[in-house]
Amino acid sequence: MSEMHGNPSDHHSTPAALPEPATPMWLPALGLALFLVVGLLWGLSPATPDAATSGAAGSATASARPAPSH
């Protein structure tokens, strides 16, 4: 066999990867807090006036239509 096969001094091998740095614990906590705050603000916000009036107008026009006669 030649020297290139399985030789530890082969220059084609890649160096070992450096370990990944640990994520600081405040970063996921910040993401969770922002998610909860935005979710609460969205959930507790009042409905838009357009949605409320179109829903009321749609039900009012449906009840004001005369029944079809046969």
Helices and strands as residue ranges (DSSP letters): H 26-44, H 49-64
